[in-house]
């Protein structure tokens, strides 16, 4: 239960960050990638971190906006080297920053570096090790992507919101929310994005809250009050199953579990303040968007 209380405190202190989100870019590889091992991909991703930090771009574990590297071998040779052959090649890195939902390309660049090793992966690692994190091609790529992203969302905000609504209308709530969360908070008119996030999340809640309340009741029946509270945290106290959620809160308050009662009282206090309710909705909506991104079947994210 202490974990539940700590989690709730962390969420409360993180709301300012949620509302002030800037541009978030993830690093993604296509499913079926056979050129980069995960460790090598992480090594390549690390080369972008200084440029992203310098330009004010946030690195994300998952995001609708992602850098997707493609690798090709030029002038590839395999040289006999005693007991093991040595692979040498000009490794061509093609970096593309794209919106995974709309297939919009914001920036691209090609960097070629000589690499060698006992395998193709070793050769790629060797080439990456020679690539400077301060390489002007990388910094220019990140800066161009940042500018294009801001420009795209500023000029296409209404169509982005409309597309998100279309996803929601066919019950693809995660995809719609993920698209909205890719909008930089710095653009004018961002209030419309926030409002749409709340609207779509409420639609999602209407569909999902009955399932959540059933799970909470099951945990309560088994005496797992902390687990029940965790489920209750996911329920919007203005949703269609709010009455049942409040009844369960009352039941938990009647138990002897002191920490569970405190957690429930915190939930109740938050539900009485509209500002806290709105912050909770945005955080919960973001969780839905993140879960959708992690389930994508076309790419997987490197963190």
C-alpha positions in Angstrom: 0.0 0.0 0.0 2.9 2.3 0.6 3.8 1.8 -3.0 0.2 3.0 -4.0 0.5 6.1 -1.9 4.0 6.8 -3.2 2.8 6.3 -6.8 -0.1 8.8 -6.2 2.3 11.4 -4.8 4.6 11.0 -7.8 1.7 11.4 -10.1 0.6 14.6 -8.4 4.1 16.1 -8.7 4.4 15.0 -12.4 1.3 16.8 -13.6 3.1 20.0 -14.3 5.4 18.1 -16.7 2.4 16.4 -18.4 0.7 19.8 -19.1 4.0 21.4 -20.3 5.0 18.7 -22.7 7.2 19.8 -25.5 8.3 17.8 -28.6 8.8 14.1 -27.7 10.7 11.9 -30.1 11.3 8.1 -29.7 13.7 5.8 -31.4 12.0 3.0 -33.3 13.0 0.0 -35.4 10.8 -1.8 -37.9 9.5 -5.2 -36.7 11.5 -7.9 -38.5 14.7 -5.7 -38.4 17.6 -8.1 -38.9 20.4 -5.5 -39.2 20.6 -4.0 -35.7 20.7 -5.9 -32.4 19.0 -4.1 -29.5 22.3 -3.2 -27.9 23.6 -1.8 -31.1 20.4 0.2 -31.6 20.8 1.7 -28.1 24.3 2.6 -29.0 23.1 4.4 -32.1 20.3 6.1 -30.2 22.8 7.5 -27.7 24.5 9.5 -30.5 21.3 11.6 -30.8 20.8 12.4 -27.1 23.2 15.5 -26.9 21.7 17.0 -30.0 18.2 16.5 -28.7 19.0 17.9 -25.3 20.7 20.9 -26.9 17.7 21.7 -29.1 15.1 21.2 -26.3 13.6 18.0 -27.7 12.6 15.4 -25.2 13.6 11.8 -25.6 10.7 9.4 -25.1 10.4 5.7 -24.5 7.5 5.6 -26.9 5.9 8.3 -29.1 4.0 8.7 -32.3 6.9 10.8 -33.5 10.1 8.6 -33.9 13.5 8.5 -35.5 13.7 5.4 -37.7 17.1 4.4 -38.9 17.7 2.3 -42.0 21.1 0.7 -42.6 22.7 -0.5 -45.8 26.1 -1.8 -46.6 28.2 -0.3 -49.4 31.4 -1.7 -50.8 31.1 -4.7 -48.5 34.0 -7.1 -48.2 34.8 -10.1 -46.2 38.6 -10.5 -45.7 40.1 -13.7 -44.3 41.8 -13.0 -41.1 43.3 -16.1 -39.6 40.7 -18.0 -37.6 37.9 -15.5 -38.2 36.9 -13.4 -41.2 36.8 -9.7 -41.0 33.8 -7.8 -42.4 34.5 -4.4 -43.8 32.0 -2.0 -45.3 30.9 1.6 -45.7 27.9 1.6 -43.4 25.2 4.0 -44.7 22.8 5.2 -42.0 19.6 6.7 -43.3 17.8 8.6 -40.5 14.2 9.5 -40.9 12.1 11.4 -38.3 8.5 10.5 -39.0 5.0 10.6 -37.6 4.0 6.9 -37.3 0.3 7.6 -37.4 0.2 9.8 -40.5 3.5 8.7 -42.2 4.5 12.4 -42.4 8.3 12.8 -42.7 9.7 15.8 -40.9 13.4 15.4 -41.6 16.0 12.9 -43.0 19.7 12.6 -43.4 22.2 10.1 -44.7 25.5 9.5 -42.9 28.1 7.0 -44.2 30.9 5.7 -41.9 33.5 3.0 -42.5 33.1 0.0 -40.2 34.8 -3.3 -39.6 34.5 -6.3 -37.3 34.1 -10.0 -37.1 30.4 -9.8 -38.1 28.0 -7.3 -39.7 26.8 -6.2 -36.2 30.4 -5.7 -35.1 31.1 -3.6 -38.2 28.0 -1.5 -37.5 29.1 -1.0 -33.9 32.6 0.0 -35.1 31.0 2.6 -37.5 28.8 4.0 -34.7 31.8 4.3 -32.4 33.4 6.6 -35.0 30.2 8.7 -35.3 30.5 11.9 -33.1 27.5 12.9 -31.0 28.5 16.5 -32.0 28.4 15.6 -35.8 26.8 18.6 -37.5 24.8 16.3 -39.7 23.0 14.9 -36.6 22.5 18.3 -34.9 21.2 19.8 -38.2 18.9 16.8 -38.6 17.4 17.1 -35.1 17.0 20.9 -35.4 15.3 20.6 -38.8 13.0 17.9 -37.4 12.0 20.1 -34.5 11.2 23.1 -36.7 9.2 21.0 -39.1 7.3 19.3 -36.3 6.2 22.7 -34.9 5.3 24.0 -38.3 3.4 20.9 -39.2 1.2 20.9 -36.1 0.7 24.6 -36.2 -0.6 24.5 -39.7 -2.5 21.2 -39.5 -3.8 21.3 -36.0 -7.5 21.1 -37.0 -6.9 18.1 -39.3 -4.9 16.3 -36.6 -7.7 16.8 -34.2 -10.2 15.6 -36.8 -8.1 12.5 -37.5 -8.0 11.7 -33.8 -11.8 12.0 -33.6 -12.0 9.6 -36.5 -9.9 7.0 -34.6 -12.1 7.5 -31.5 -15.3 7.1 -33.5 -14.1 3.6 -34.5 -13.1 2.9 -30.9 -9.3 3.2 -31.6 -8.9 5.4 -28.6 -5.3 4.7 -28.0 -4.3 5.7 -31.6 -6.4 8.8 -31.3 -4.8 9.8 -28.0 -1.3 9.0 -29.2 -1.8 11.3 -32.1 -3.0 14.1 -29.9 -0.1 13.7 -27.4 2.3 14.1 -30.3 1.2 17.8 -30.6 3.8 20.2 -29.0 2.2 22.2 -26.2 4.0 25.3 -27.4 1.8 25.7 -30.5 -1.0 28.2 -30.4 -4.4 26.7 -30.0 -3.1 23.8 -27.9 -6.1 24.2 -25.6 -8.2 22.5 -28.3 -5.8 19.5 -28.1 -6.2 19.3 -24.4 -10.0 19.5 -24.6 -10.0 16.8 -27.3 -7.8 14.5 -25.1 -10.3 14.8 -22.3 -13.3 14.1 -24.7 -11.7 11.0 -26.2 -10.6 9.8 -22.8 -14.1 10.1 -21.5 -15.3 8.0 -24.4 -12.7 5.4 -23.6 -13.7 5.5 -19.9 -17.4 4.8 -20.9 -16.3 1.7 -22.7 -13.7 0.5 -20.2 -14.8 1.6 -16.7 -17.2 -1.4 -16.1 -14.3 -3.8 -16.8 -12.1 -1.8 -14.4 -14.7 -1.7 -11.6 -15.2 -5.5 -11.9 -11.4 -6.0 -11.5 -11.4 -3.7 -8.5 -14.3 -5.5 -6.8 -12.6 -8.9 -7.4 -9.4 -7.6 -5.7 -11.5 -6.2 -2.8 -13.3 -9.5 -2.4 -10.0 -11.3 -2.2 -8.7 -8.9 0.5 -6.2 -7.2 -1.9 -7.2 -3.7 -0.9 -4.0 -2.1 -2.4 -4.7 -3.7 -5.8 -8.4 -2.5 -5.6 -7.2 1.0 -4.9 -4.9 0.9 -7.9 -7.8 0.0 -10.2 -9.9 2.8 -8.6 -7.2 5.3 -9.5 -7.9 4.5 -13.1 -11.6 5.5 -12.9 -12.8 9.0 -13.7 -15.0 9.9 -10.9 -17.4 11.6 -13.3 -17.7 8.6 -15.6 -20.7 6.2 -16.0 -19.4 3.8 -13.3 -18.5 6.6 -10.8 -21.3 5.6 -8.4 -20.0 2.0 -8.1 -16.5 3.3 -7.7 -17.6 5.6 -4.9 -19.5 2.7 -3.2 -16.3 0.6 -3.3 -14.3 3.5 -1.9 -16.7 3.6 1.0 -16.3 -0.2 1.6 -12.5 0.1 1.6 -12.7 2.9 4.1 -14.6 0.6 6.5 -11.8 -2.0 6.5 -9.0 -2.0 9.0 -6.3 -1.3 6.4 -5.1 2.1 7.4 -3.0 2.8 4.3 -5.8 1.7 2.0 -8.2 4.1 3.7 -5.7 6.9 3.4 -5.3 6.2 -0.3 -9.1 6.1 -0.9 -9.4 9.4 1.0 -6.8 10.9 -1.3 -8.8 9.7 -4.3 -12.0 11.3 -2.9 -10.3 14.6 -2.2 -9.0 14.7 -5.8 -12.4 13.9 -7.2 -13.8 17.0 -5.3 -11.4 19.4 -7.1 -12.0 19.9 -10.8 -8.4 20.9 -11.4 -7.2 17.6 -9.9 -9.8 15.7 -11.9 -8.5 17.3 -15.1 -4.9 16.5 -14.3 -5.8 12.9 -13.5 -7.7 12.5 -16.8 -4.7 13.8 -18.8 -2.3 11.5 -17.0 -4.6 8.5 -17.5 -5.2 9.4 -21.1 -1.4 9.6 -21.6 -1.1 6.1 -20.1 -3.7 4.8 -22.7 -1.7 6.4 -25.5 1.6 4.9 -24.3 0.0 1.4 -24.0 -1.2 1.7 -27.6 2.3 2.7 -28.8 3.8 -0.3 -27.1 1.4 -2.6 -28.8 2.2 -1.4 -32.3 2.8 -4.3 -34.7 4.9 -2.4 -37.3 7.7 -1.0 -35.0 9.3 -1.6 -31.7 10.9 1.1 -29.5 14.4 1.3 -28.3 15.0 2.9 -24.9 
